[in-house]
Amino acid sequence: MPINSVSLGWVNCFLGDVIVRVVGGGTPSRGISAYWMGNIPWASVKDFTDDTKYIQNTEEHISFSGLANSSANLIEVGIPVICTRMAVGRAAITGNSIAINQYLKALYLDNNIYSKYLLLLLKFLRPKFESLSIGSTVKGINIDQLLTICISLPPLYEQRRIAEILDTVDDAIARTSSLIIKLKQTKAGLLQDLLTRGLDNDGKLRDQQAHPEQFKDSLLGQIPKDWEIRLLSTVAEVNSGVTLGRNISGVGTIELPYLRVANVQDGYLELTDIKTIRVYKEEITRFLLQPGDVLMNEGGDYDKLGRGTVWNGQIVPCLHQNHVFRVRPNGDYLISEFLALVSGSAYGKRFFILSSKQSTNLASINSTQLKSFPIPCPTILEQQRILSVFKLHETRIRTEEAYLNKLKLQKQGLMQDLLTGKVRVKNL
């Protein structure tokens, strides 16, 4: 928050001291269709996100008659607009002329504050705005409260320089976010290619167009000639786990940790909350997990059905409940990570959904259906190559995500330093 001791050249003032006019808005009657679907962008709170800088278009549009016959106001280009209800404190600058509704306020500034700097300041002050908001279900802030908030204001040239510095970080954040989206979009396509075309001895995708002789027809469509399609039951053991709800104790029993459906997430294990269960000692061998076992939930949301997660012995010894299947691949035919890759692919999801018992948004499979899962089986060497290529892509995504988080933390630190005068731009 703005510091009490003002930096040299900075002044303490109220937010309202640099705002010459506040303009609100309104909503045309929903009952008159002629007021809507026009050419005038009409902004509401839903058009604002935490990352929004400029409002150029909106989800809804109104007509000129809608503007004329309501409290909506048309705000010209370059004016900061703030949300005073629901997403209190979210703000953006108009990128073109837009109308606003009653939960937004346009802030017309005097010559002592730069619009981009005010936008940064509003984002920085959001915790303050939220603390002042009132309302049992939907919170809002009174515009008079907003205008009486104290700020520390640097000279205009310093405001512009601060905005430039933080714009540079924002540009890096936007580029990295865009790259992550593209990498995730290509991930599904890459997996599809790897599981249908495979990799040749040079580590390149086989080309069906240039070398049709290298492919054959199968139940799964065209696949490389040296691949086999095997039912899961022929290349792996499939077992359920310990049945819950038993009340056993005493001599010959032992208490051990076990994994539940909640622990088996999509592609990873959530191990922050591990329960224990008491079992007979002679059952341990039957249910005990081994590194390399693939865990699959028997039911859940459609998008998570059949997900496969490899157990690498994070907790030893460990059991699993009866709603979690343990699949133990035969290493001569199938690598655990490759099975998890296939089960989590679009092909795997489609098989499990079509094979499952469904109700509302949930679906479930039984061990018979899981055992009948047709698995494409390249050689072990090619499975390893496919996993290596896919892991490289996933590593790239994780690296970019880590960099994005670093940039966001860097921006938070810079805002704290620059918007309070703790660090002056002339020293950067």
Secondary structure, DSSP 8 states (H G I E B T S, - for coil): ---SS--TT-EEEEGGGGEEEEE------TT-GGGEEEEEEEE-GGG--TT--EE---SEEE-HHHHHTSS-EEE-TT-EEEE-BSSTT-EEEESS-EEE-TTEEEEEE-TTS-HHHHHHHHHHTHHHHHHH-B-SSS-B--HHHHHT-EEEE--HHHHHHHHHHHHHHHHHHHHHHHHHHHHHHHHHHHHHHHHHT-B-TTS-B--TTT-GGGEE--TTSSEETT-EEEEHHHHEEEE--B-TT----STTEEEEEEE-GGGB-SSSB--SS-EEEEEEGGGHHHH---TT-EEEESEEEGGGTT-EEE---SSSS-EEBTTEEEEEE-TTT--HHHHHHHHTSHHHHHHHHHHSEEETTEEE--HHHHHT-EEEE--HHHHHHHHHHHHHHHHHHHHHHHHHHHHHHHHHHHHHHHTTTSS-GGG-
